[in-house]
Amino acid sequence: MERVWVAHPVLAHPRAVDFGARPYLLRALAGAGLLHPLQLTDDETGRVREAEDTALHELQSWRGNQVLGQFIGQAVTCDDALPDSRNSLSKRIHGWCAFQAANVRVAGHHTDRITTSDGVEDDPFGTWARAASIVLRGPLRLMAPPGEEVYVAATLARGLKYQARADATSLSYQAHPVRRDFLLTFDLSTEGATETVVLDVIKAIRGIHESLVTAADDSDTHRVQLLELELPLLGGRLWQAGETGRIGEREWVDLIVARIADYREKAADLRAAVARCVTDEDYLRLARDINGAKRQLLERLGLRRVALSPVEQELVNGVASVTESVPGVPKVAGMWIGARALGKQVSATGTPVQRFLYKEFYRAWKRAGR
């Protein structure tokens, strides 16, 4: 993204100091100019209020509680379909709740942003969350420890407020997984999608494909993990294992923020190329550049393609490094690669975008120990 904002849960015109002293990562990102408080104009505030009223109307209807129950049921269904519990959403929410209670809802942190005793906003969204935590206490306990039901419900409802602000300012809201599936379920359900259709969409986003569910068993788990390690991911790892535990927490955060800033500068050409995509011709040109970088890997590094089974091919396409977010945007499938070392200096020619992607794919190949 060219610019990144963070919304305040209560204030329409927040300053960086209004978010509190913690998390320090947020302060460090703001200090480096990588993150900016989202400040609404008077016109935007009016549009936000209208969008929130529309969301509240749906949330406070009979469908609101139904959507929350549907979200919980979907999370459990997807967790049961996973080959192991490593990516279980309900287990992650359990751990997230415990962490929030011990480390976040404290002075200088969440309580500086929301000052109520239970950490829930004193507004209609908070009122709904308190009521839902009582009505749906049983289902909520499938993913929230006792006593944390209201906080989970409030966190989900808060996502609707952030979505309203994004819509009013023509921005893209990037929700974390606790809110993402709920917001998708809410939007699709209010637009009339059936529960079956909504579940199919959530399964696809969670990376659960029908052939994988039926074909993968315990013996295939290691193959799934290897695929996840080998697929090129823009940005890669920001640190190596040997670097950890050597400096203090704040110094560590400052180090990582500096690396993020450095990476954003390196990725500027790619970001600009994506931003320039307007017509189908623009998308095809970018796709050509990306495919050119992949061809250089195959030709210059002596890489060769390995025939994939249908399950492997679906995995590769399902967790590609660049997905198809809107029709026409190029989708870069990850590469399942074998290699033989040629012992020569790695170099790349072509456009800045090609050179950047070439280096990214090559680093991913090296990280996989090839």
C-alpha positions, -999 to 999 in steps of 0.1 A, spaced: 0 0 0 12 35 -7 0 47 27 -13 29 58 -37 43 84 -48 30 118 -83 38 131 -90 48 167 -119 28 182 -135 60 197 -120 92 183 -127 106 148 -96 129 149 -70 110 168 -33 119 173 -6 93 176 -5 100 214 -42 92 217 -35 55 211 -15 52 243 21 42 250 15 6 239 18 -13 217 53 1 212 53 -13 176 24 10 167 43 40 181 75 30 163 57 26 130 40 60 134 73 76 143 89 61 112 61 75 90 50 40 81 16 44 99 -7 74 102 -37 79 125 -69 80 104 -85 114 108 -119 120 94 -131 153 79 -165 167 87 -180 153 55 -164 119 61 -177 119 97 -212 123 84 -208 94 59 -193 72 86 -223 79 108 -247 68 80 -226 37 73 -226 28 110 -263 33 113 -269 9 84 -246 -17 100 -263 -13 134 -297 -18 118 -286 -52 105 -266 -60 137 -295 -53 160 -320 -73 139 -326 -110 143 -300 -116 116 -272 -100 138 -272 -128 164 -277 -154 136 -246 -141 118 -225 -143 150 -236 -179 156 -229 -187 120 -194 -173 122 -187 -194 153 -200 -225 136 -180 -219 105 -148 -215 125 -154 -248 143 -162 -265 110 -130 -252 93 -109 -261 124 -122 -297 122 -113 -299 85 -77 -289 90 -51 -317 90 -37 -304 123 -46 -278 149 -17 -254 141 -40 -230 122 -71 -236 143 -89 -202 145 -109 -211 177 -76 -221 195 -59 -189 183 -88 -168 196 -85 -186 230 -49 -177 232 -55 -142 219 -81 -137 247 -56 -148 274 -29 -125 260 -53 -95 257 -65 -100 293 -29 -102 307 -11 -77 284 -34 -54 265 -63 -44 287 -39 -26 310 -30 11 317 -11 27 289 -26 3 264 -62 -6 255 -76 13 285 -61 45 271 -82 40 240 -114 27 256 -118 38 292 -148 17 303 -143 -9 330 -148 -39 307 -129 -25 277 -160 -23 256 -171 10 239 -200 29 255 -219 32 222 -246 11 204 -220 -14 191 -208 -20 227 -244 -23 239 -250 -50 212 -217 -68 222 -228 -69 259 -262 -83 250 -248 -108 225 -223 -121 250 -252 -131 272 -276 -145 246 -248 -164 227 -227 -172 257 -228 -210 250 -216 -208 214 -190 -181 222 -174 -204 248 -164 -226 219 -137 -200 211 -135 -177 242 -126 -185 278 -153 -179 304 -156 -142 311 -141 -132 277 -173 -136 257 -181 -99 258 -146 -88 247 -147 -112 217 -182 -99 207 -170 -63 210 -139 -70 190 -161 -84 161 -185 -55 163 -157 -30 163 -147 -44 129 -180 -31 115 -171 4 128 -137 3 111 -152 -10 79 -177 19 79 -147 43 82 -129 27 54 -160 28 31 -165 65 40 -129 74 31 -126 51 1 -99 31 18 -93 -7 20 -98 -21 55 -74 -50 63 -90 -69 92 -70 -94 113 -84 -130 112 -105 -126 143 -126 -100 125 -121 -110 88 -143 -141 87 -170 -124 107 -171 -93 85 -173 -115 53 -201 -136 69 -219 -104 79 -216 -88 45 -225 -119 25 -254 -128 47 -270 -93 47 -268 -94 9 -288 -126 8 -262 -153 4 -271 -187 18 -252 -203 47 -238 -229 23 -224 -202 0 -209 -183 29 -192 -214 43 -178 -222 9 -163 -187 7 -148 -189 42 -134 -224 34 -116 -210 4 -102 -181 24 -90 -204 52 -72 -225 25 -95 -255 29 -103 -271 -5 -125 -301 -9 -97 -323 -25 -73 -314 3 -98 -323 30 -105 -357 15 -70 -365 2 -47 -352 29 -41 -374 60 -14 -374 87 12 -387 63 8 -357 40 11 -331 68 49 -327 62 43 -321 25 18 -293 33 43 -277 56 71 -279 31 49 -262 5 42 -234 29 79 -229 35 89 -230 -2 62 -207 -17 77 -173 -24 62 -146 -1 69 -110 -8 88 -96 21 101 -129 33 114 -131 68 125 -99 85 150 -117 107 170 -149 111 166 -172 140 202 -165 152 194 -128 156 167 -133 183 173 -129 220 203 -106 217 188 -71 223 160 -56 243 124 -56 232 123 -19 222 156 -21 203 143 -52 186 111 -34 175 131 -5 162 153 -29 142 123 -46 126 106 -12 118 138 -1 101 138 -32 80 102 -27 71 110 8 60 139 -5 39 118 -31 23 90 -6 15 116 14 -4 129 -16 -23 93 -26 -32 84 9 -44 86 1 -81 63 -29 -77 39 -9 -56 38 18 -82 34 -7 -110 3 -22 -93 -11 13 -86 -8 21 -123 -29 -9 -134 -62 5 -148 -69 -13 -180 -67 -49 -190 -35 -41 -210 -19 -27 -178 -26 -60 -160 -13 -81 -188 19 -60 -189 25 -65 -152 17 -102 -156 43 -104 -184 69 -88 -161 62 -112 -133 63 -143 -156 96 -129 -170 111 -129 -136 100 -165 -130 114 -176 -164 148 -161 -154 148 -183 -123 142 -214 -144 168 -205 -170 196 -188 -151 196 -209 -119 190 -242 -136 157 -246 -119 133 -271 -134 96 -277 -129 84 -308 -111 51 -323 -121 25 -317 -94 -2 -340 -82 -37 -324 -83 -36 -319 -45 -2 -302 -47 -13 -280 -76 -44 -269 -57 -22 -260 -27 2 -240 -48 -26 -220 -64 -45 -216 -31 -16 -199 -12 1 -181 -40 23 -151 -30 1 -127 -50 -36 -136 -52 -63 -124 -75 -81 -98 -54 -102 -83 -82 -109 -96 -118 -80 -90 -140 -53 -86 -114 -25 -111 -122 -23 -142 -99 12 -155 -94 12 -191 -86 39 -203 -63 66 -226 -78 73 -261 -67 110 -262 -76 140 -284 -77 174 -271 -84 210 -278 -92 236 -253 -82 255 -237 -111 280 -218 -90 277 -185 -107 268 -150 -96 231 -144 -95 220 -114 -116 189 -102 -132 181 -80 -162 149 -63 -172 125 -38 -156 128 -27 -119 98 -48 -112 113 -79 -128 146 -74 -109 128 -70 -76 106 -101 -81 136 -121 -93 154 -114 -61 124 -122 -40 119 -156 -56 156 -163 -54 157 -155 -17 127 -178 -11 145 -205 -29 176 -200 -8 156 -200 25 142 -233 16 177 -247 17 180 -255 -20 
